[in-house]
Amino acid sequence: MNTVNPTDNECQYTYKPCTNPRSRKKSGSLHSFCEYHRQKANALQKAHDARKRLREADAMRAITTSRPTPIEPTRTRSIATSASFDVEDIRFLNEWLLDTNNVDADDYLDETSSSTSPLTAEDYAILCDIFRGP
């Protein structure tokens, strides 16, 4: 015998008795709640989900702002492994820098050096670093 209890078709809202009929799903089966309590539960769930998303976003923002991204140490390449410039290239670059920046050779060179003095290894390394591609 298939008897249906009259309360089986009533809303199953647990916090207080509700005698409204349970709403139906698209498939035809019954939801647990009436239409009013379904809408109320859905609205509460949406609000809860929105608060959760905001909390998670705030937590991620705090993590990303509190922990700076580590900077990779820059490697300095030795003169032997850096781009190879010969003496003529360095002279050209020296002249080009003087011409481009409108710097007088007297301002650029100190009293002890002359335009024909060879560049030091440090000068060479600096120029290589300047003109080395990224």
C-alpha positions as CSV (number, residue, x, y, z in Angstrom):
1,M,0.0,0.0,0.0
2,N,1.4,3.3,-1.0
3,T,0.1,5.9,1.4
4,V,1.3,9.5,1.3
5,N,1.5,11.3,4.6
6,P,0.0,14.8,4.2
7,T,3.2,16.3,5.7
8,D,5.3,14.8,2.9
9,N,4.0,17.4,0.5
10,E,4.6,20.3,2.9
11,C,7.8,22.4,3.1
12,Q,10.5,20.8,5.1
13,Y,11.9,24.0,6.5
14,T,13.5,23.0,9.8
15,Y,13.5,26.2,11.9
16,K,9.7,26.6,12.1
17,P,6.7,24.8,10.8
18,C,5.7,25.8,7.2
19,T,2.6,24.3,5.7
20,N,3.2,25.6,2.2
21,P,3.4,23.0,-0.5
22,R,6.9,21.9,-1.6
23,S,7.9,23.3,-5.0
24,R,8.6,21.1,-8.0
25,K,11.9,20.7,-9.9
26,K,12.0,20.8,-13.7
27,S,12.1,17.0,-13.7
28,G,8.8,16.9,-11.8
29,S,10.2,15.7,-8.5
30,L,9.7,17.7,-5.3
31,H,12.2,20.1,-3.8
32,S,12.6,20.0,0.0
33,F,11.3,23.6,0.5
34,C,8.4,25.7,-0.7
35,E,9.1,28.4,-3.3
36,Y,9.4,31.1,-0.6
37,H,12.0,29.2,1.5
38,R,13.9,28.1,-1.6
39,Q,14.3,31.7,-2.7
40,K,15.3,32.7,0.8
41,A,17.9,29.8,1.0
42,N,19.3,30.7,-2.4
43,A,19.6,34.4,-1.5
44,L,21.5,33.4,1.7
45,Q,23.7,31.1,-0.2
46,K,24.6,33.7,-2.8
47,A,25.4,36.2,0.0
48,H,27.5,33.6,1.8
49,D,29.4,32.8,-1.4
50,A,30.0,36.5,-2.1
51,R,31.4,37.1,1.4
52,K,33.6,34.0,1.0
53,R,35.0,35.3,-2.4
54,L,35.7,38.7,-0.8
55,R,37.6,37.0,2.1
56,E,39.6,34.9,-0.3
57,A,40.4,37.9,-2.5
58,D,41.5,39.9,0.6
59,A,43.7,37.0,1.8
60,M,45.3,36.7,-1.6
61,R,45.8,40.5,-1.8
62,A,47.5,40.4,1.7
63,I,49.7,37.6,0.6
64,T,50.8,39.3,-2.6
65,T,51.5,42.6,-0.9
66,S,53.2,41.3,2.2
67,R,55.6,39.1,0.5
68,P,57.7,40.9,-2.1
69,T,58.7,38.9,-5.2
70,P,62.3,37.8,-4.9
71,I,64.5,39.5,-7.4
72,E,66.9,37.3,-9.2
73,P,70.5,38.3,-8.6
74,T,72.0,39.7,-11.8
75,R,75.0,37.8,-13.0
76,T,77.9,39.8,-14.2
77,R,79.5,38.2,-17.1
78,S,83.3,38.3,-17.3
79,I,84.9,40.2,-20.1
80,A,85.8,36.9,-21.9
81,T,82.2,35.7,-22.0
82,S,80.5,39.1,-22.8
83,A,79.9,40.4,-26.3
84,S,83.2,40.9,-28.0
85,F,84.2,44.4,-28.9
86,D,87.5,45.1,-30.5
87,V,89.4,48.3,-30.0
88,E,87.9,50.0,-33.1
89,D,84.4,49.2,-31.8
90,I,85.2,50.8,-28.5
91,R,86.7,53.9,-30.2
92,F,83.6,54.2,-32.3
93,L,81.3,53.9,-29.3
94,N,83.4,56.5,-27.4
95,E,83.1,58.9,-30.3
96,W,79.4,58.2,-30.8
97,L,78.7,58.8,-27.1
98,L,80.6,62.1,-27.2
99,D,78.7,63.2,-30.4
100,T,75.3,62.0,-29.3
101,N,75.5,63.5,-25.8
102,N,77.1,66.7,-27.0
103,V,79.8,66.3,-24.4
104,D,83.2,67.9,-25.0
105,A,86.1,65.6,-24.9
106,D,87.7,67.9,-22.3
107,D,84.7,67.4,-20.1
108,Y,84.6,63.7,-20.7
109,L,88.3,63.0,-20.2
110,D,90.3,64.0,-17.1
111,E,93.6,65.8,-17.3
112,T,95.7,62.6,-17.0
113,S,94.0,60.7,-19.9
114,S,94.1,61.4,-23.6
115,S,91.9,60.3,-26.4
116,T,94.5,57.7,-27.4
117,S,94.9,56.1,-24.0
118,P,93.7,52.5,-23.9
119,L,90.6,51.7,-21.9
120,T,91.0,49.8,-18.7
121,A,89.5,46.4,-18.2
122,E,86.9,48.1,-16.0
123,D,86.0,50.6,-18.7
124,Y,85.7,47.8,-21.2
125,A,83.4,45.8,-18.8
126,I,81.2,48.9,-18.3
127,L,80.8,49.5,-22.0
128,C,80.0,45.8,-22.5
129,D,77.3,46.0,-19.9
130,I,75.9,49.1,-21.4
131,F,75.7,47.8,-24.9
132,R,74.8,44.2,-24.1
133,G,71.2,43.3,-25.1
134,P,68.6,42.4,-22.4
